[in-house]
Amino acid sequence: MRSTATTVRPDLGDQEGERQDEFLPARTPIADAISALIARDGSISDYLSPKIAQGEARGPIPQLGTAEWEHLDNGDPRKIGAVFVAASEWTTITSLRRWKVLDEPRQAEAERRTRQRMASYAICEAEDWTKQAARPSHAQLVRRRAVIT
């Protein structure tokens, strides 16, 4: 059975309610920003969904700005629903852009590690390892020195 012990997050001190499970990785500013985006998008979705559902109850919602949308009455819930659908899509697109910006440091770190790995491969291929293998080991050198003295 797993322990439910918690540790205090070092950046927050001993504030009540700010404890984290010791088995989870430490929170980072990027993780906090992503959590804020998810919460914000969730609350926006919670606000828009009922309004879109009202329009869908009256029939299919046309795309914003189309001729079909323009012919709807201004008080028609489908016309207003199209605006809310567009707002929902815009929120999703903006969030994806923000996620990309927040993800750039991780991508840069992955690229740096890839460059290091490729450099180590190049170094290994450039070395004549048969020559290195023919050299005496440390233990052999110690034994030789012991015999000489």
N, C-alpha and C positions, 0 to 999 in steps of 0.2 A: 504494500500500500504506500502511495506517495505521500511524503510529508507536505503539510500545508504551511511550512515556515516561510516567512517573507523577509525581505531585506529592504532597507531604506534606500531610495534612489539617492545617489551621492550629490546630484545637482540641486536637490530640493531640501536637503536636511531632514529634520524630524517632523515635518508637517503631517498632521493627521490626515488619513485618507490617501496619502501619496505613497503607498507601499506597492512593491512589485514582487511577483512570484520569483523566487531565486532561480528557478529553472528556465525562465524566459530571458532573452537577451535584453541588455539595457536599452532604454528608450533613447532615441537620438532626436535632434531638432527636425531632421527630415521625416522621421516616423511620426512625430507630433504634428507636423504640417500636413502629412498625408491623412492622418486621423481627422484633423480639422476639416479637410476637404470632403472626406467621406461623410462626416456629420452634417456639413453644410449642404452637400448634395442630397442627403437623405431628407433634410427638412424642406428643401426646395421641392423635392419629389412629393413629399407628403402634402405640400400645399397645392401643387399643380394637378395631381392625380384626380382628386374629386371634381375639379373644374373640367378636366378633359372628359371624365366619365359622364358629366352632365350633357356635354355636346354629343358624345357617342350614343347617348340614350335617344337622341332625336334622329340619328342616322349617321352615315359615314361623314367624317370630318374631312373637308377638302384641304388641299395644301394652301398655306397662306400666300395670298397674292395672285392666285390663279383666277381665271374668268369665273369658274364655278363659285369660288369664295366671294368674289365681288358681287355676284347676283344674289347672295344671301342677304336677308334683312339684317340691319345693324343690331337688332335685339336677339337675333337667332343664336342659341347657345353653341351651334356648330361653328359660327363665325368667330365667336370668342374662344371656343375650344381650339381652333386652328392657331390662334395667337399663343395660347398656352402650350400647344404641341411644339410650336417654333421655339418658345422660351425653354422648354424642356430639352430640346435638341441642342440649343445654344449652350445651355448649362453643361451638357455632356461634352460637347466639343471643347469648351473652355477648360473643363476639368482635365481632359486628356492632355491639353497643352501644358497645363500646370504640372501634371504628373511627369511629363517629359522633362520639364525644367528641373523638377525635384529629383529626377532619376539621373541627371547628368553626372553628378559626382560619383555614383556607383559605376556608371559606364566608363568614366575616365579611369577609375581604379582598375576595372577589369581589363581595359586596354593596356594600362601600364604593366600589369602582371603578364599579359600576353607578350608584350615586347620583351620583358625580362626572360620569359621562358624561351622565346625564339633566340635571344642573344646567348643563352646558356647552351642551346642546341648547337649554335654556330661555333662556340668555343670548343665544345666537345668534339665536333667534327674536324676542327682545325688541328687538334693535338694528335701527335703520333703516340698512341697509347701502347703500342708494342715496345717502344723505347722505354716508356715509363714502367712497364711491367718487368723489364729486365733489370731494373735498378734494385739493389738490396733493400729489404724492409728495415724498419727501425730495429726490430728484434734481432735481425741478422747482424746489423751494425754493432749493437750492444754486445752480442756474443763475440764478434771479432775483436772488439776492443778489450774484452775481458781476457781473451787468450794472449793478446800482445803484452799486456801489463803484468 
